[in-house]
């Protein structure tokens, strides 16, 4: 029996039961496959499951998702992270409905034209949903094949060799099941090395269906794939303001659609989302929204500076946010100043203050806020009581 058949037989008996999958040999719903694959990018299966179910309950079909608003989609995605995925998912749904007459493209080259769909996702959708023979490579599969063939090159230089080996193993029939089998093997058997008691964990080679042909198991499997040394994560420090009005609204602002946290709702904060590795500190600037709000309200509001900062880790930097809370502000003051022409000469201030969105505190939990802003709320509530509820 060849190695590919070993893998398929293992999958038939030991596959994971996941809500987006179909039984072996059957094609899955392409909408569910696309939804799951986009959600699973840099996110664990367990984290994705409740979001996947939530999206299907809100938008059972692709056309339902395309008919929703982007704000609704972003709110449903809040907390899952990497928010450009949500925007791209929404755009892809609309594109399929308008450019493909609601018919899901079934070829890799067409799937690659959809927003947010790269080489891996296009191959996965083509194989799993449409039964196309496609070479599906994610991080789990990359690790398995690097070990299986004991590929000596460092990533990313090793990628062509990994693809060539996988191409030889991928069957003409059941390519989707084969890809999903490798995903399961990578998740449960051929796992990445993790430090435990000062040593790196090893994969479970004795129960792996690839074991008899694996070259890496005879050496140190945890040493594959070969990777260059990781660069230390950069640090950023910024400020954030929770501005609560006397009629129980809180000031928010929406990020631009492009870039970090695109389209999400944030408390007024300094420019760290648009920062770079070269800069660490992002203080309050006078010609910023945060600076304008502090200048406008600091004389009349109750102001509290929290001693404890919020810490959050993004994929490429760590963030430390100092939190200021201002309560009892008069929301109408902003409009009054504009009406009285007190800000007419300061066009920059007018433009900045126009960015403020006043959200009722009772509706804050439903806003499309990223995890870092949820942490700000949690910290504020812990220090000042549940004034945010």
C-alpha positions as CSV (number, residue, x, y, z in Angstrom):
1,X,0.0,0.0,0.0
2,X,1.4,3.4,-1.0
3,X,1.9,6.3,1.5
4,X,-1.0,8.3,0.1
5,X,-3.4,5.4,0.7
6,X,-2.1,5.0,4.2
7,X,-3.0,8.6,4.9
8,X,-6.5,8.3,3.4
9,X,-7.2,5.1,5.3
10,X,-6.1,6.9,8.5
11,X,-8.4,9.8,7.7
12,X,-11.4,7.5,7.2
13,X,-11.0,6.2,10.7
14,X,-9.5,9.0,12.7
15,X,-10.5,12.3,11.1
16,X,-11.7,15.2,13.3
17,X,-15.4,16.0,13.4
18,X,-15.5,19.7,12.4
19,X,-18.7,21.7,11.6
20,X,-17.5,22.7,8.1
21,X,-16.6,19.1,7.0
22,X,-18.4,16.4,5.1
23,X,-17.9,12.6,5.4
24,X,-15.0,11.2,3.5
25,X,-15.5,11.1,-0.3
26,X,-18.1,13.9,-0.2
27,X,-17.7,17.5,-1.3
28,X,-18.2,20.2,1.2
29,X,-20.3,23.4,0.8
30,X,-17.8,26.0,-0.8
31,X,-19.3,28.8,1.3
32,X,-18.6,26.9,4.5
33,X,-15.1,25.9,3.3
34,X,-14.2,29.5,2.4
35,X,-15.7,30.8,5.7
36,X,-13.7,28.3,7.8
37,X,-10.5,28.6,5.8
38,X,-10.5,32.4,6.1
39,X,-11.3,32.2,9.9
40,X,-8.6,29.6,10.4
41,X,-5.8,31.8,9.1
42,X,-3.5,32.2,12.1
43,X,-6.3,31.2,14.4
44,X,-6.9,27.9,16.2
45,X,-9.8,25.5,15.4
46,X,-11.2,25.9,18.9
47,X,-11.2,29.7,18.7
48,X,-12.9,29.5,15.2
49,X,-15.8,27.1,16.0
50,X,-18.1,29.5,17.9
51,X,-17.5,32.3,15.3
52,X,-18.2,29.9,12.4
53,X,-21.5,28.9,14.0
54,X,-22.4,32.5,14.7
55,X,-21.8,33.5,11.1
56,X,-23.9,30.6,9.8
57,X,-26.7,31.5,12.2
58,X,-26.6,35.1,11.0
59,X,-25.9,34.4,7.3
60,X,-26.7,30.8,6.4
61,X,-25.8,31.3,2.7
62,X,-23.3,33.3,0.7
63,X,-26.0,35.5,-0.6
64,X,-27.1,36.3,3.0
65,X,-23.6,37.4,3.8
66,X,-23.3,39.5,0.7
67,X,-26.5,41.3,1.6
68,X,-25.3,42.2,5.1
69,X,-23.6,45.5,5.9
70,X,-19.8,45.6,6.5
71,X,-20.5,47.0,10.0
72,X,-22.7,43.9,10.8
73,X,-19.9,41.6,9.6
74,X,-17.2,43.4,11.6
75,X,-19.3,43.3,14.7
76,X,-19.8,39.5,14.4
77,X,-16.1,39.1,13.8
78,X,-15.0,41.2,16.8
79,X,-12.6,39.3,19.0
80,X,-11.3,36.9,16.4
81,X,-8.5,39.2,15.4
82,X,-6.8,39.9,12.0
83,X,-9.8,42.0,11.0
84,X,-8.7,42.4,7.3
85,X,-10.0,38.8,7.0
86,X,-13.5,39.9,7.8
87,X,-13.4,42.7,5.3
88,X,-12.0,40.4,2.6
89,X,-14.6,37.7,3.4
90,X,-17.4,40.3,2.9
91,X,-15.9,41.6,-0.3
92,X,-15.4,38.1,-1.7
93,X,-19.1,37.3,-1.0
94,X,-20.2,40.4,-2.8
95,X,-17.8,39.7,-5.7
96,X,-19.1,36.2,-6.2
97,X,-22.7,37.5,-6.2
98,X,-22.0,40.3,-8.7
99,X,-19.2,39.0,-10.9
100,X,-20.0,35.3,-10.9
101,X,-23.8,35.5,-10.7
102,X,-23.7,33.8,-7.3
103,X,-21.9,30.7,-8.6
104,X,-18.8,29.9,-6.6
105,X,-15.7,29.7,-8.8
106,X,-14.3,26.2,-8.7
107,X,-10.8,26.6,-10.2
108,X,-7.7,27.8,-8.4
109,X,-6.9,30.6,-10.8
110,X,-10.5,32.1,-10.4
111,X,-10.5,31.6,-6.7
112,X,-7.3,33.6,-6.4
113,X,-9.1,36.6,-7.8
114,X,-11.3,36.8,-4.7
115,X,-10.2,39.2,-1.9
116,X,-8.4,37.5,0.9
117,X,-7.9,34.2,-1.0
118,X,-4.2,33.3,-1.4
119,X,-2.6,30.2,-2.8
120,X,-3.4,27.9,0.2
121,X,-7.0,28.9,0.5
122,X,-7.6,28.7,-3.2
123,X,-6.2,25.2,-3.3
124,X,-8.1,24.1,-0.2
125,X,-11.5,25.4,-1.6
126,X,-10.9,23.8,-5.0
127,X,-9.9,20.4,-3.5
128,X,-12.3,20.2,-0.5
129,X,-15.4,21.8,-2.0
130,X,-15.1,20.8,-5.7
131,X,-12.9,17.7,-5.7
132,X,-10.2,19.3,-7.8
133,X,-6.7,17.9,-7.6
134,X,-4.8,20.7,-5.9
135,X,-1.6,20.9,-3.8
136,X,-2.8,22.3,-0.5
137,X,0.0,23.6,1.8
138,X,-0.6,25.3,5.2
139,X,1.8,25.5,8.1
140,X,0.9,22.1,9.4
141,X,1.4,20.4,6.1
142,X,4.6,22.3,5.5
143,X,6.0,21.0,8.7
144,X,4.9,17.4,8.0
145,X,6.5,17.3,4.5
146,X,9.7,19.0,5.7
147,X,10.1,16.2,8.2
148,X,8.9,13.5,5.9
149,X,11.5,14.3,3.3
150,X,14.1,15.7,5.8
151,X,14.4,18.8,3.7
152,X,17.6,20.6,4.8
153,X,16.9,24.1,3.5
154,X,15.7,26.9,5.7
155,X,12.3,28.4,5.1
156,X,11.3,30.1,2.9
157,X,13.9,28.6,0.6
158,X,12.6,25.1,1.3
159,X,9.1,25.8,0.0
160,X,9.7,24.7,-3.6
161,X,11.1,21.3,-2.4
162,X,8.2,20.9,0.0
163,X,5.7,21.6,-2.8
164,X,7.4,19.1,-5.1
165,X,7.3,16.3,-2.5
166,X,3.6,17.0,-1.7
167,X,2.7,17.2,-5.4
168,X,4.0,13.6,-5.8
169,X,1.9,12.4,-2.8
170,X,-1.3,14.3,-3.7
171,X,-3.8,11.9,-5.3
172,X,-6.0,12.6,-8.3
173,X,-9.1,11.5,-6.4
174,X,-9.9,12.6,-2.9
175,X,-7.3,15.4,-2.9
176,X,-9.5,17.3,-0.4
177,X,-9.7,14.4,2.0
178,X,-5.9,13.9,1.6
179,X,-5.3,17.6,2.5
180,X,-7.6,17.5,5.5
181,X,-5.9,14.3,6.7
182,X,-2.6,16.0,6.7
183,X,-4.1,19.0,8.6
184,X,-5.3,16.5,11.2
185,X,-2.0,14.7,11.4
186,X,-0.2,18.0,11.8
187,X,-2.6,19.1,14.5
188,X,-2.6,15.8,16.5
189,X,0.5,13.8,15.7
190,X,3.2,15.6,13.8
191,X,3.0,18.6,16.1
192,X,5.3,21.6,16.3
193,X,8.0,21.4,19.1
194,X,6.9,23.0,22.4
195,X,9.2,23.5,25.4
196,X,8.3,21.4,28.4
197,X,10.6,21.0,31.4
198,X,13.4,22.6,29.4
199,X,13.1,20.2,26.5
200,X,11.4,20.3,23.1
201,X,8.4,18.0,22.7
202,X,8.6,15.4,20.0
203,X,5.9,14.3,17.5
204,X,4.1,11.0,18.0
205,X,5.8,9.1,15.2
206,X,4.7,5.6,16.4
207,X,1.1,6.3,15.5
208,X,1.7,8.4,12.4
209,X,0.4,6.9,9.1
210,X,3.5,8.5,7.3
211,X,6.0,6.9,9.7
212,X,7.2,4.1,7.5
213,X,8.4,6.5,4.8
214,X,9.4,9.4,7.0
215,X,13.1,10.3,6.8
216,X,13.0,12.8,9.6
217,X,11.8,10.4,12.3
218,X,15.2,8.7,12.3
219,X,16.9,11.9,13.4
220,X,15.3,14.8,15.4
221,X,11.9,15.4,13.9
222,X,11.4,18.5,16.0
223,X,14.3,20.2,14.1
224,X,12.2,20.4,10.9
225,X,11.2,22.6,9.2
226,X,14.5,24.5,9.4
227,X,13.8,28.1,10.2
228,X,15.9,31.2,10.5
229,X,16.2,32.7,14.0
230,X,13.2,34.8,15.0
231,X,13.6,38.5,15.2
232,X,12.5,40.0,18.6
233,X,9.0,41.5,18.6
234,X,9.0,45.3,18.5
235,X,7.5,47.4,21.3
236,X,5.1,50.3,21.0
237,X,3.7,52.5,23.8
238,X,0.7,54.7,23.4
239,X,-2.3,56.5,25.1
240,X,-6.0,55.8,25.0
241,X,-8.9,57.9,26.3
242,X,-12.3,56.6,27.6
243,X,-14.6,59.7,27.3
244,X,-18.0,59.1,28.9
245,X,-20.7,61.8,28.6
246,X,-23.2,62.8,31.3
247,X,-25.9,61.1,29.2
248,X,-24.2,57.8,29.2
249,X,-22.5,57.8,25.8
250,X,-18.9,56.9,25.1
251,X,-16.7,58.4,22.4
252,X,-15.4,56.1,19.7
253,X,-13.7,56.5,16.3
254,X,-13.6,54.2,13.3
255,X,-10.3,53.0,11.8
256,X,-9.8,53.4,8.1
257,X,-10.7,50.2,6.2
258,X,-7.1,49.7,5.2
259,X,-4.3,48.9,7.6
260,X,-4.1,47.5,11.2
261,X,-7.5,47.1,12.8
262,X,-9.1,48.4,9.6
263,X,-12.8,49.3,9.9
264,X,-12.9,48.6,13.7
265,X,-14.2,50.9,16.4
266,X,-11.6,52.2,18.8
267,X,-11.5,54.6,21.8
268,X,-9.6,57.8,20.8
269,X,-5.9,56.8,20.9
270,X,-2.5,57.9,19.8
271,X,-1.0,57.0,16.4
272,X,0.5,53.6,17.4
273,X,-1.8,51.6,14.9
274,X,0.1,53.4,12.1
275,X,3.5,53.1,13.7
276,X,6.6,51.3,12.6
277,X,9.3,49.1,14.0
278,X,11.6,52.2,14.3
279,X,9.4,54.0,16.8
280,X,8.5,52.9,20.3
281,X,6.7,55.9,21.9
282,X,3.5,57.4,20.5
283,X,2.5,60.3,22.8
284,X,-0.5,62.5,22.7
285,X,-0.1,65.1,20.0
286,X,-1.9,68.5,20.0
287,X,-3.0,68.1,16.3
288,X,-4.7,64.7,17.0
289,X,-8.2,63.7,17.9
290,X,-7.1,62.6,21.3
291,X,-5.3,66.0,21.9
292,X,-8.4,68.0,20.7
293,X,-10.7,66.0,23.1
294,X,-8.4,66.5,26.1
295,X,-8.1,70.2,25.4
296,X,-11.9,70.6,25.0
297,X,-13.0,68.7,28.1
298,X,-10.2,68.6,30.6
299,X,-11.4,71.8,32.4
300,X,-15.0,70.4,33.0
301,X,-14.7,66.6,33.2
302,X,-13.8,64.3,36.0
303,X,-10.4,62.9,34.9
304,X,-8.8,59.6,36.2
305,X,-5.4,58.3,35.1
306,X,-5.0,54.6,35.6
307,X,-1.7,53.4,37.1
308,X,-1.8,50.1,35.4
309,X,-1.4,50.0,31.6
310,X,-3.1,47.6,29.1
311,X,-0.7,45.1,27.5
312,X,-1.5,43.4,24.2
313,X,0.5,41.3,21.7
314,X,0.0,41.7,18.0
315,X,1.7,39.5,15.4
316,X,4.6,41.8,14.9
317,X,4.7,44.1,18.0
318,X,3.8,44.3,21.6
319,X,1.7,47.2,22.8
320,X,1.5,49.0,26.1
321,X,-1.4,51.5,26.5
322,X,-1.8,54.0,29.3
323,X,-5.5,54.7,30.0
324,X,-7.2,58.0,30.9
325,X,-10.9,58.1,31.8
326,X,-12.9,61.3,31.6
327,X,-16.5,61.2,32.9
328,X,-19.3,63.7,33.1
329,X,-18.5,65.4,29.8
330,X,-21.2,67.4,28.1
331,X,-21.7,65.8,24.7
332,X,-23.5,68.8,23.4
333,X,-20.4,71.0,24.1
334,X,-18.8,70.0,20.9
335,X,-21.8,71.0,18.8
336,X,-22.2,74.2,20.8
337,X,-18.7,75.4,20.1
338,X,-19.1,74.8,16.4
339,X,-22.5,76.6,16.3
340,X,-20.9,79.6,18.2
341,X,-18.1,79.7,15.6
342,X,-15.5,79.1,18.3
343,X,-13.8,76.5,16.2
344,X,-14.5,77.9,12.7
345,X,-10.9,79.2,12.5
346,X,-9.5,75.8,13.5
347,X,-10.4,73.7,10.5
348,X,-8.1,70.9,11.7
349,X,-10.0,70.7,15.0
350,X,-13.3,70.5,13.2
351,X,-12.1,67.7,11.0
352,X,-10.8,65.8,14.0
353,X,-13.9,66.2,16.1
354,X,-16.1,65.1,13.2
355,X,-14.5,61.6,13.6
356,X,-16.1,61.1,17.0
357,X,-18.9,58.6,17.1
358,X,-21.0,58.7,20.3
359,X,-22.1,55.2,21.3
360,X,-24.6,54.5,24.1
361,X,-22.9,52.6,26.9
362,X,-25.7,50.0,26.7
363,X,-24.7,49.2,23.1
364,X,-20.9,49.2,23.5
365,X,-20.7,45.4,23.9
366,X,-22.2,45.0,20.4
367,X,-19.7,47.3,18.7
368,X,-17.0,45.9,16.4
369,X,-14.1,46.6,18.8
370,X,-10.8,44.7,18.7
371,X,-9.5,42.7,21.6
372,X,-7.1,45.4,22.7
373,X,-10.0,47.8,23.2
374,X,-12.0,45.1,25.1
375,X,-9.0,44.9,27.4
376,X,-9.2,48.7,28.0
377,X,-12.8,48.3,29.0
378,X,-12.0,45.5,31.4
379,X,-9.2,47.4,33.0
380,X,-11.3,50.5,33.4
381,X,-14.2,48.6,34.9
382,X,-11.9,46.9,37.4
383,X,-10.4,50.2,38.6
384,X,-13.5,52.5,38.4
385,X,-16.4,50.1,38.9
386,X,-18.9,49.2,36.3
387,X,-19.6,52.7,35.0
388,X,-19.2,51.2,31.5
389,X,-22.3,49.0,31.8
